[in-house]
Structure formats: C-alpha cells, structure tokens
Amino acid sequence: MMQFYRCLLLLLWFFSVPDKADGMEENAARLGTTTQSSLYYGWYPQYVIDGIRTSCSHTLQQTNPWWKLDLLKTYSVNRVLITNRIQVPERLNGAQIRVGNDGTSLYSNPICAVIPSIPSGETDTYSCHGMEGRYVYVVIPGDSKFLTLCEVEVYGVMPGNLAVGQNATQSSTNGLWFAEQAIDSNRGLLKSSSACSSTNSENYPWWRLDLRHVYEVSRVVITNRVDCCPEEINGAEIRIGNSLESNGNINPICDVISSIPAGVSTTFFCNNMEGRYVNLIIPADSRVLTLCEVEVYGTGPLLKESFMKIHFKYSASLTEPAIQVNILTQLETALAKVGISDVVLRWSMLPKSEVQNQAKQDQCVRDN
C-alpha cells in the first residue's frame, strides 16, 4: 500500500530581536576627568572639555606628549571631535586618538584614528565605530613635540547590562540569599542579605546566569560583599559558553578572580567570548559563593542559521498551509524539550504532494 513520503529541506533560523533599547548618545567627555603628560603655564587639561572651544590645554615640549580623558565608565565610542588651536595648527599633525580600558599604558589601547591635519580653529570628526573604552588618549609620537587641544568631544553610548531581567540559578541557597539578587541592580552596599546571592557551604559552589540568547561578551563586572568575609570570592572562575553540561561549569574560562576588596566592583575582560550562559564557580571543597552584583556587557544577540534535512511520512496533503504550520509547531515543541528554544522555523522548500513507491521511499532514507 502506497503512502505519502517527504524528503524535505527545512531552514532553521536561530535568532532573537534585542529587547534592550540603545542608550541615548551624549558627549561623555563633559562628565569625565582629564590629565596630561606635562603642563605649560596655565593651559590646564580640563579646559579641553569645558565646552569653550577657545580655551585650550598645552603641554611642554617633550617626547610623546599626551592628553588623557577618563570617562569614568566604559562607553561604546562612536566618534571623537577635535578642535585645533588657531595659532600653529600644524603642531597637531600626526596625533593619534586611542580608545580603550587601560588607564596606565596608553599604547596598549587601540587607535581610533590618526589626525593628518586640522585647519586653524576648526573642528574635525573621527569615527571610532563603537570602540569600547573608558579612556580616550590623544598623543603625538615623536621627540620635541607640543600637544595643544582646544576641545575634545566624545560621543557614544554606555552598553546596557545584559544581566538585568534575565534568569539566574545557583547550586544551593543560603536562607533568603536568592540567585536573582545578584542581578537586581542593587549592589548590596547597605544590606547585603536582601541584595546579594549566596550558596551554602559546599563542594564546588556555583551560580549561573542565562542570557536567553547568544552574545559576544566583552566584560563581566563583579561586586563583592561589603559586610564581611570578602575573601570568600577568591579563586572563583568566570565561565562563558553555550553548554549546560555539568550545569555549565565546563564552559571556557574568561578569567579567575584572585580577590576583590569588600564592596568593590571589579571588571574582568572576556575578549568577546561567545555564549548564552555566564557561570561563576569556586572549584574547591567546603566553600561559600556570595555575589552582590553580576553585570554582563557585550553585543548581540547573535544570528544563527542552520539547515536541516528531514524525512517523514504524512498521509494528508502537505500543500495546505495549516498542515505546514502544524508540522513546524510540532518540531518547535520537540526542540524545546531538548533545550533548544528561541528559534524560528521556516520551510526553505514548500512541501509538494507526491506518491512514492517502496523503491523511492528506500532511496529517500538512504539520502539521509
């Protein structure tokens, strides 16, 4: 007896739409602090961010003179505007604009742009394409150089904390110190017990954040408890990945926390590690894991696309839209049962009705 058989190619899109709006762009320089390599009389570095393009900074003549802006927080820097002085404007030629998170060694921060020249008293714009950084440097490489700047404007947004509103769990819970309290935007500096998470004393205690989608994680910020025992965080591993094997505790390591002072928030850079899950685990016996805030910053969600060839039999006509939708719904349910959610399924080839004999059926099976 003949039946309807189908050998079809199904396209699966694994994706999600970001549910966090981008922050409003602002001149972040106005909120920062400034320093420079040397001071020429009263030409102070803070004049560069005062909003007055005729008040300027000035260094002494020296090797590699620099000016530094501390934005106080990490921004995604879209563009930097530089205003040159009216006199001797050629002195700014060849200056480098660097953006990054190293506040001690300017050359470890990547270059956003090199200034070929800016006309006398003019303002030019340099695109940094979302470079992440807390510090903006302007430096002129070379000997016997002066650095004068009359205004620096930095426009960008603060990346959103991806952890807010997501799901958190932990290996055990000490009293009312729930896992979700580590992502409640309350750093627990007044009352740790109502704002921090904590496990019981146990072997290999862990805490896990589910971002629900796959992101490229640039950094994780951990706030330690302030009321006591800050050493309890020592040795904790930050792991990021997509696997839930061993509760996610064997995903790749971003960093290991040596120590964090009481009540302090420390940033750990993860170099755009890709993952849905962020775990903290202390790989030792008889330890307690307490977290007063975990912040996660990065980009995404990432678009994933995959093709799947499926073989099935169905006695009804698959040309009917309702039948096609029903099949995709059943497949989504099956995928959810094995932990694959947030997917959208589409037919890459619409089903066609055909009756296949046994030989054709066997060929379809062999092709799979």
Beta strands, then each sheet from edge to edge (+ up, - down):
strand 1: 3-14
strand 2: 26-27
strand 3: 33-36
strand 4: 57-58
strand 5: 66-83
strand 6: 96-100
strand 7: 111-114
strand 8: 123-139
strand 9: 148-149
strand 10: 151-157
strand 11: 167-170
strand 12: 197-198
strand 13: 206-223
strand 14: 237-241
strand 15: 253-256
strand 16: 265-281
strand 17: 290-291
strand 18: 293-299
strand 19: 304-313
strand 20: 343-347
strand 21: 355-356
sheet 1: 19+ 1- 20+
sheet 2: 19+ 1- 21+
sheet 3: 2+ 10- 5+ 3-
sheet 4: 2+ 10- 5+ 8- 6+ 7-
sheet 5: 4+ 9-
sheet 6: 11+ 13- 16+ 14- 15+
sheet 7: 11+ 13- 18+
sheet 8: 12+ 17-
end
